[in-house]
């Protein structure tokens, strides 16, 4: 293992790696969420949706998000994405029984800002 010193050319790279926030996901999942500049359609729009809900005092739910983006709203559609974004800590999932079914609501997670700064890494 190479340890960089302050004067070495690898110092910045080493410090950048040490400042990464690591997360573990399901093996079948291929989402990484490592570069917000190359973010995909789903993560970009889901984060935009959560910001809008916060701004207007609305509860962010998967059901409403799918309706807003015009996608089908069955229970299994895009489950891997929603599980991965929760596992990465970008969003926090809260489940609550509403009398008819369990409603999944989302808020900003502990790694929201780490993702936006490009400091999130999947291991």
PLY file of the C-alpha trace (Angstrom):
ply
format ascii 1.0
element vertex 123
property float x
property float y
property float z
element edge 122
property int vertex1
property int vertex2
end_header
0.00 0.00 0.00
1.30 3.43 -0.98
0.86 6.20 1.58
0.92 9.67 0.11
2.68 12.55 1.79
1.69 16.21 1.57
4.32 16.82 -1.08
3.53 13.76 -3.18
1.49 14.11 -6.38
-0.96 11.50 -5.07
-1.91 13.54 -2.00
-5.09 15.05 -3.44
-6.22 11.73 -4.89
-5.59 9.94 -1.60
-7.46 12.57 0.40
-10.35 12.45 -2.05
-10.64 8.67 -1.57
-10.52 9.02 2.23
-13.40 11.53 2.12
-15.71 9.16 0.24
-18.86 7.91 1.94
-19.28 4.19 1.31
-22.52 2.24 1.02
-23.42 -1.39 0.41
-26.25 -2.50 -1.81
-27.95 -5.69 -2.88
-25.77 -7.85 -5.18
-28.38 -7.91 -7.95
-28.50 -4.12 -8.02
-26.16 -2.32 -10.41
-26.85 1.27 -9.34
-23.77 3.12 -8.09
-24.74 6.80 -7.60
-21.08 7.87 -7.74
-21.16 10.81 -10.14
-23.97 13.35 -9.87
-22.77 14.98 -13.12
-23.66 11.78 -14.97
-26.83 11.06 -13.07
-29.57 9.17 -14.81
-33.12 10.22 -15.53
-34.62 8.41 -12.53
-32.33 9.76 -9.80
-32.35 13.28 -11.23
-36.14 13.43 -11.38
-36.69 11.68 -8.05
-34.41 14.15 -6.25
-36.13 17.04 -8.03
-39.49 15.62 -6.93
-38.38 15.38 -3.28
-37.10 18.98 -3.37
-40.45 20.14 -4.80
-42.40 18.27 -2.13
-40.28 19.89 0.58
-40.75 23.33 -0.95
-44.54 23.02 -1.19
-45.09 21.09 2.05
-46.26 17.91 0.36
-45.41 14.36 1.42
-43.16 12.62 -1.14
-44.50 9.17 -2.02
-43.54 6.63 -4.66
-47.17 6.45 -5.78
-47.38 10.22 -6.42
-43.91 10.39 -8.03
-44.86 7.69 -10.55
-48.06 9.59 -11.35
-46.15 12.88 -11.80
-43.63 11.35 -14.22
-46.34 9.44 -16.11
-45.09 5.93 -15.42
-47.13 2.89 -14.47
-47.76 2.54 -10.79
-47.77 -1.13 -9.87
-46.06 -2.36 -6.73
-43.00 -3.87 -8.36
-42.12 -1.29 -11.03
-38.66 0.22 -10.41
-38.32 -1.49 -7.02
-34.58 -2.02 -7.56
-34.06 1.70 -8.09
-36.06 2.71 -5.02
-34.26 0.11 -2.87
-30.84 1.24 -4.13
-31.45 4.95 -3.58
-32.60 4.12 -0.03
-29.63 1.77 0.61
-27.24 4.48 -0.62
-28.68 6.83 1.99
-29.64 9.44 -0.60
-33.20 9.23 0.65
-34.78 7.92 3.84
-37.81 5.65 3.58
-40.67 5.90 6.06
-43.56 3.43 5.97
-46.92 4.15 7.54
-50.27 2.38 7.48
-52.91 4.79 6.17
-55.94 2.60 6.89
-56.00 0.96 3.46
-52.37 0.12 2.69
-48.82 0.86 3.78
-47.72 4.18 2.27
-44.01 4.65 1.57
-42.85 8.22 2.01
-39.40 9.64 1.30
-37.29 12.43 2.72
-33.67 13.46 2.23
-31.30 10.83 3.54
-28.02 11.09 5.42
-25.98 10.82 2.19
-28.00 13.32 0.12
-25.29 16.00 0.24
-22.44 13.48 -0.09
-24.01 12.31 -3.36
-24.41 15.85 -4.69
-20.73 16.54 -3.90
-19.63 13.32 -5.67
-18.39 11.73 -2.44
-20.58 8.63 -2.49
-18.98 5.28 -3.37
-20.50 1.82 -3.53
-18.43 -1.03 -2.08
0 1
1 2
2 3
3 4
4 5
5 6
6 7
7 8
8 9
9 10
10 11
11 12
12 13
13 14
14 15
15 16
16 17
17 18
18 19
19 20
20 21
21 22
22 23
23 24
24 25
25 26
26 27
27 28
28 29
29 30
30 31
31 32
32 33
33 34
34 35
35 36
36 37
37 38
38 39
39 40
40 41
41 42
42 43
43 44
44 45
45 46
46 47
47 48
48 49
49 50
50 51
51 52
52 53
53 54
54 55
55 56
56 57
57 58
58 59
59 60
60 61
61 62
62 63
63 64
64 65
65 66
66 67
67 68
68 69
69 70
70 71
71 72
72 73
73 74
74 75
75 76
76 77
77 78
78 79
79 80
80 81
81 82
82 83
83 84
84 85
85 86
86 87
87 88
88 89
89 90
90 91
91 92
92 93
93 94
94 95
95 96
96 97
97 98
98 99
99 100
100 101
101 102
102 103
103 104
104 105
105 106
106 107
107 108
108 109
109 110
110 111
111 112
112 113
113 114
114 115
115 116
116 117
117 118
118 119
119 120
120 121
121 122
